[in-house]
């Protein structure tokens, strides 16, 4: 009887939907941004990042820096790409807000055209994404700034995913990353010989 209760409790925990809040901000002219992830209401990750010369430098709240190479052969990039591909179709997206601020202080017409084009592109991308997700909604807001040079994109999303899917995607991505790194190393050896 105790074993059945423990198994039922573990299954309940594994398949219980976990609420995840995702916040993202990037200033494309300054190549700076921020990323925050909260599970339920507890912050799991809060990093600021800067993109420069093929590298992403991330700094967390404790001022600990990590540098990632923007290369298709970097193991972190390979893992993140694989994990996103494996978990995307398992996520239930509830609400999303995208904000875009665009400005060219020298030319108001360019500001208006850029603002409209970016709004249209973001709207098309999210409409495509949400046709696959039932019950999800999203808002897109574009604000033209006629007195500043600025291109800022921010996103806030509320999602649900269960622990089993996260663990499965993590394991599958880890194994794919190891295999891909071995293939890259093997290819390099063959090219050197």
C-alpha positions as CSV (number, residue, x, y, z in Angstrom):
1,X,0.0,0.0,0.0
2,X,2.8,2.4,0.9
3,X,4.6,1.6,-2.4
4,X,1.5,2.4,-4.4
5,X,1.1,5.7,-2.7
6,X,4.8,6.7,-3.3
7,X,4.5,5.7,-7.0
8,X,1.3,7.7,-7.3
9,X,2.8,10.7,-5.7
10,X,5.9,10.5,-7.9
11,X,3.8,10.2,-11.0
12,X,1.7,13.2,-9.8
13,X,4.8,15.3,-9.3
14,X,6.3,14.2,-12.7
15,X,3.2,15.1,-14.7
16,X,2.0,18.2,-12.7
17,X,2.1,21.2,-14.9
18,X,4.8,23.7,-13.8
19,X,4.1,27.4,-14.4
20,X,7.1,29.1,-16.0
21,X,7.3,32.9,-16.6
22,X,9.8,33.9,-19.2
23,X,11.0,37.5,-19.6
24,X,13.3,38.7,-22.4
25,X,14.7,42.1,-23.4
26,X,17.2,43.1,-26.0
27,X,18.5,46.5,-27.3
28,X,19.7,45.7,-30.8
29,X,21.6,48.9,-31.2
30,X,23.6,48.4,-28.0
31,X,23.8,44.6,-28.3
32,X,22.7,44.3,-24.7
33,X,19.8,42.5,-23.1
34,X,18.4,40.6,-20.1
35,X,16.7,37.2,-19.6
36,X,14.8,36.0,-16.6
37,X,13.0,32.8,-15.9
38,X,10.7,32.2,-12.9
39,X,9.2,28.8,-11.9
40,X,5.9,29.5,-10.1
41,X,7.1,32.8,-8.5
42,X,10.6,31.9,-7.7
43,X,13.4,33.2,-9.9
44,X,15.5,30.5,-11.4
45,X,17.6,32.6,-13.7
46,X,18.2,36.3,-14.0
47,X,21.0,37.2,-16.4
48,X,22.1,40.3,-18.2
49,X,24.0,39.7,-21.5
50,X,26.1,41.5,-24.0
51,X,26.8,40.3,-27.5
52,X,30.2,41.4,-29.0
53,X,32.6,39.9,-31.6
54,X,31.0,36.5,-31.8
55,X,30.6,36.0,-28.1
56,X,27.8,36.3,-25.6
57,X,28.9,37.5,-22.1
58,X,26.3,36.7,-19.5
59,X,26.4,38.2,-16.0
60,X,24.1,36.9,-13.2
61,X,22.9,38.7,-10.0
62,X,26.1,37.7,-8.2
63,X,28.3,39.3,-10.9
64,X,29.5,35.9,-12.1
65,X,30.3,36.1,-15.8
66,X,30.1,33.3,-18.3
67,X,31.3,33.7,-21.9
68,X,29.7,31.7,-24.7
69,X,31.1,31.5,-28.3
70,X,28.5,32.0,-30.9
71,X,29.6,29.0,-32.9
72,X,27.8,26.0,-34.2
73,X,30.5,23.9,-32.8
74,X,30.3,25.2,-29.2
75,X,28.9,22.5,-26.9
76,X,26.6,25.0,-25.0
77,X,25.1,26.3,-28.2
78,X,24.6,22.7,-29.5
79,X,22.9,21.7,-26.2
80,X,20.6,24.8,-26.0
81,X,19.6,24.4,-29.7
82,X,18.8,20.7,-29.1
83,X,17.0,21.3,-25.8
84,X,14.8,24.1,-27.4
85,X,13.9,21.8,-30.3
86,X,13.0,18.9,-28.0
87,X,10.9,20.9,-25.5
88,X,9.1,23.4,-27.8
89,X,6.3,21.1,-28.8
90,X,5.7,20.0,-25.1
91,X,5.2,23.6,-23.8
92,X,1.7,24.9,-23.3
93,X,1.8,28.7,-23.9
94,X,-0.8,30.6,-22.0
95,X,-0.2,34.4,-22.4
96,X,2.5,36.2,-24.3
97,X,3.2,39.9,-24.7
98,X,5.7,41.3,-27.2
99,X,6.8,44.9,-27.1
100,X,8.7,46.6,-29.8
101,X,10.2,50.1,-29.7
102,X,11.7,51.5,-32.8
103,X,13.1,54.9,-33.5
104,X,15.2,56.9,-36.0
105,X,15.4,60.5,-34.8
106,X,16.7,61.7,-38.2
107,X,13.8,60.3,-40.3
108,X,10.2,60.0,-39.1
109,X,9.2,58.0,-42.2
110,X,11.8,55.4,-41.6
111,X,10.7,55.1,-37.9
112,X,7.1,54.6,-39.0
113,X,8.0,52.0,-41.7
114,X,10.3,50.1,-39.4
115,X,7.8,50.0,-36.6
116,X,5.1,48.7,-38.9
117,X,7.3,46.1,-40.6
118,X,8.7,44.8,-37.3
119,X,5.1,44.6,-35.9
120,X,4.0,42.7,-39.0
121,X,6.9,40.2,-38.8
122,X,6.4,39.6,-35.1
123,X,2.7,39.2,-35.5
124,X,3.1,36.7,-38.4
125,X,5.6,34.7,-36.4
126,X,3.4,34.4,-33.4
127,X,0.3,33.8,-35.4
128,X,2.1,30.8,-37.0
129,X,3.2,29.6,-33.6
130,X,-0.2,30.0,-32.0
131,X,-2.1,28.2,-34.7
132,X,-0.4,25.1,-33.3
133,X,-1.3,25.9,-29.6
134,X,-4.9,25.8,-28.6
135,X,-6.2,28.3,-26.1
136,X,-3.1,30.6,-26.2
137,X,-3.3,34.3,-26.7
138,X,-0.7,37.0,-27.4
139,X,-0.5,40.7,-27.6
140,X,1.9,42.7,-29.8
141,X,2.6,46.4,-29.2
142,X,4.8,48.5,-31.4
143,X,5.8,52.0,-30.3
144,X,7.5,54.3,-32.8
145,X,10.0,56.7,-31.1
146,X,10.5,59.7,-33.3
147,X,13.0,61.5,-31.0
148,X,15.5,58.6,-30.4
149,X,17.6,56.1,-32.2
150,X,16.4,52.8,-30.7
151,X,15.5,49.2,-31.5
152,X,14.3,47.3,-28.5
153,X,12.4,44.1,-28.4
154,X,10.9,42.7,-25.2
155,X,8.9,39.6,-24.5
156,X,7.0,38.2,-21.6
157,X,5.4,34.7,-21.8
158,X,3.6,32.5,-19.3
159,X,4.0,28.8,-20.1
160,X,3.3,25.4,-18.5
161,X,5.4,22.3,-18.8
162,X,5.6,19.1,-16.7
163,X,8.8,17.8,-15.1
164,X,8.8,14.6,-17.0
165,X,9.0,16.5,-20.4
166,X,11.8,18.7,-19.1
167,X,13.8,15.7,-17.8
168,X,13.2,13.8,-21.0
169,X,14.2,16.7,-23.3
170,X,17.3,17.4,-21.1
171,X,18.5,13.8,-21.4
172,X,17.8,13.5,-25.1
173,X,19.6,16.9,-25.7
174,X,22.5,15.8,-23.6
175,X,23.0,12.6,-25.6
176,X,22.6,14.4,-28.9
177,X,25.2,17.0,-27.8
178,X,27.7,14.3,-26.9
179,X,27.1,12.6,-30.3
180,X,27.4,15.8,-32.2
181,X,30.7,16.8,-30.4
182,X,32.1,13.4,-31.2
183,X,31.1,13.8,-34.8
184,X,32.7,17.3,-35.0
185,X,35.9,15.9,-33.4
186,X,36.0,13.0,-35.8
187,X,35.5,15.3,-38.8
188,X,38.3,17.6,-37.6
189,X,40.6,14.6,-37.3
190,X,39.7,13.4,-40.8
191,X,40.4,16.8,-42.2
192,X,43.8,17.0,-40.5
193,X,44.9,13.7,-41.9
